[in-house]
Amino acid sequence: YFLSALFLKLFNKTYAFAYLSNQIFNIICIVSIFHLGKFFKNKSTGIWASLLFTFSSLISSHRADYLIDLSLTSLTTLGFLFFTKWYFDKKSFSFYSSLAGAALGLIFLTKPTGVVIFFLSFLLIIFKLIKSKYGFAYSLREFIFFITTFIVVIFPWFSRNWLTIISSTINAWSWGVNYQDGLEYFSIESWLF
């Protein structure tokens, strides 16, 4: 909400400007989708993927709300972009590690349970660092950069609101268990729901 708050502080605290501040996240998402498409295929794929996202009726309805859905989607897409670039980077030291840590920190600030989405990506990065041909020292430095930027991003807010974050996460988990629509009580699916 820092980006939204900054935008609203500059302009006015009305619904129209709150809706307009959502466009910041929309732009982040469109740019991230473009770069992911370009990275995996070519520039044309990136453009088409961005256009499909932009004119999707599902996303259009989310743009009209002032909820965390669009901001979480945009930061998750940005996180996947940085994790992907970090994973495929051939340099001895990848600065994408710090960008991935910052993106994961922003996701944590948006929705703490959102970091679960990156479990597989994080495991792939760990395996890449273990198998690195550049040695343990470079891998450890990348991992330290990742953790450091993650902590730097979340610390100012987490240090003041840690109790609220933990209790709201537990409440969200309890809500998911109580209204799990037939899922097992202690399953990952019910916790994510």
C-alpha positions in Angstrom: 0.0 0.0 0.0 3.0 2.3 0.1 2.7 3.0 -3.6 -1.0 3.6 -3.3 -0.6 5.8 -0.2 2.1 7.8 -1.9 -0.1 8.3 -4.9 -3.1 9.3 -2.7 -1.0 11.7 -0.7 0.1 13.5 -3.8 -3.4 13.8 -5.1 -6.6 13.3 -3.1 -8.1 10.5 -0.9 -11.1 9.7 -3.0 -12.3 6.5 -4.6 -11.5 7.8 -8.1 -7.8 8.3 -7.1 -7.7 5.0 -5.2 -9.0 3.3 -8.4 -6.4 5.3 -10.4 -3.6 4.2 -8.0 -4.5 0.6 -9.0 -3.1 1.4 -12.4 0.4 1.6 -10.9 0.0 -2.2 -10.2 -1.6 -2.7 -13.6 1.5 -1.2 -15.3 3.9 -3.3 -13.2 2.0 -6.4 -14.2 1.9 -5.6 -17.9 5.6 -4.8 -18.0 6.5 -7.9 -16.1 4.3 -10.1 -18.4 5.9 -8.5 -21.4 9.5 -9.2 -20.2 8.6 -12.8 -19.2 7.2 -13.4 -22.6 10.2 -11.8 -24.3 12.6 -13.8 -22.1 11.0 -17.2 -22.8 10.1 -16.7 -26.5 10.5 -13.4 -28.2 9.3 -9.8 -28.2 6.1 -10.6 -30.1 5.1 -13.2 -27.5 5.7 -10.6 -24.8 3.5 -8.1 -26.6 0.7 -10.6 -27.2 0.8 -11.9 -23.6 0.6 -8.3 -22.3 -2.3 -7.5 -24.6 -4.2 -10.6 -23.5 -3.7 -9.7 -19.9 -4.7 -6.0 -20.5 -8.0 -6.9 -22.2 -8.9 -9.9 -20.1 -12.4 -9.4 -18.6 -11.3 -11.1 -15.3 -8.5 -8.6 -14.9 -10.8 -5.7 -15.9 -13.1 -6.4 -13.0 -10.2 -6.5 -10.6 -9.0 -3.1 -11.8 -12.3 -1.6 -10.7 -11.7 -2.8 -7.1 -9.4 -1.3 -4.5 -8.3 -4.7 -3.1 -5.0 -6.5 -2.8 -5.8 -8.8 -5.7 -4.2 -6.7 -8.4 -1.3 -5.5 -6.3 -0.5 -9.1 -5.3 -0.8 -10.3 -8.9 1.5 -7.6 -10.2 4.1 -8.1 -7.5 4.0 -11.9 -7.9 4.5 -11.5 -11.6 7.4 -9.2 -11.0 8.8 -11.7 -8.5 8.5 -14.5 -11.0 10.4 -12.3 -13.5 13.2 -11.6 -11.1 13.4 -15.3 -9.9 13.4 -16.4 -13.6 16.2 -14.0 -14.5 18.2 -15.0 -11.4 17.8 -18.7 -12.2 18.9 -18.4 -15.8 21.6 -15.8 -15.2 25.0 -17.2 -16.3 27.2 -14.6 -14.5 29.4 -15.6 -11.5 27.3 -13.3 -9.4 23.7 -12.3 -10.2 22.3 -9.1 -8.9 18.9 -10.5 -9.7 19.2 -12.2 -6.3 18.7 -8.8 -4.6 15.8 -7.9 -6.9 14.1 -11.2 -6.2 14.6 -10.7 -2.5 13.0 -7.2 -2.7 10.1 -8.5 -4.8 9.5 -11.3 -2.3 9.6 -8.7 0.5 6.9 -6.6 -1.3 4.8 -9.7 -1.7 5.2 -10.5 2.0 4.1 -6.9 2.8 1.1 -7.3 0.5 0.0 -10.7 1.8 2.3 -12.7 4.1 1.0 -16.0 2.9 1.7 -15.0 -0.7 5.4 -16.0 -0.3 4.2 -19.7 -0.3 3.7 -19.3 -4.1 7.5 -19.0 -4.5 8.3 -22.3 -2.6 9.2 -24.2 -5.8 11.0 -21.2 -7.3 13.1 -20.9 -4.1 13.9 -24.6 -4.2 15.1 -24.4 -7.8 17.3 -21.4 -6.9 18.8 -23.3 -4.0 19.6 -26.3 -6.2 21.1 -23.9 -8.8 23.3 -22.3 -6.1 24.4 -25.7 -4.8 25.4 -26.9 -8.3 27.0 -23.6 -9.2 30.3 -23.9 -11.1 31.6 -20.7 -9.6 31.8 -22.2 -6.1 30.3 -21.9 -2.7 31.5 -18.3 -2.0 29.6 -16.8 -4.9 26.5 -18.9 -4.2 26.6 -17.8 -0.5 26.9 -14.2 -1.5 23.9 -14.4 -3.8 21.9 -16.0 -1.1 23.0 -13.4 1.5 22.0 -10.6 -0.9 18.6 -12.2 -1.4 17.9 -12.6 2.3 19.3 -9.1 3.1 17.1 -7.3 0.6 14.1 -9.3 1.7 14.7 -8.3 5.4 15.5 -4.7 4.5 12.2 -4.4 2.6 10.0 -6.0 5.3 11.8 -4.9 8.5 10.4 -1.3 8.9 6.8 -2.6 8.7 7.3 -6.0 10.2 9.1 -4.7 13.3 6.1 -2.5 14.2 3.3 -4.8 13.2 4.7 -8.3 13.7 1.8 -9.3 16.1 -0.8 -8.1 13.7 0.8 -10.0 10.8 1.1 -13.2 12.7 -2.4 -13.0 14.2 -4.0 -12.1 10.8 -2.1 -15.0 9.1 -3.5 -17.4 11.8 -7.0 -15.9 11.4 -6.7 -16.3 7.6 -5.7 -20.0 8.1 -8.6 -20.6 10.5 -11.0 -19.0 8.1 -9.6 -21.2 5.3 -10.1 -24.3 7.5 -13.7 -23.3 8.6 -14.8 -22.4 5.0 -12.7 -24.9 3.1 -15.4 -26.2 0.8 -14.8 -29.9 1.4 -11.0 -29.8 1.6 -9.2 -31.8 4.3 -8.6 -30.0 7.6 -4.8 -30.2 7.6 -4.1 -30.1 3.9 -2.1 -27.5 2.0 -5.1 -26.8 -0.2 -7.3 -25.8 2.8 -4.5 -23.6 4.2 -4.0 -21.9 0.8 -7.8 -21.5 0.5 
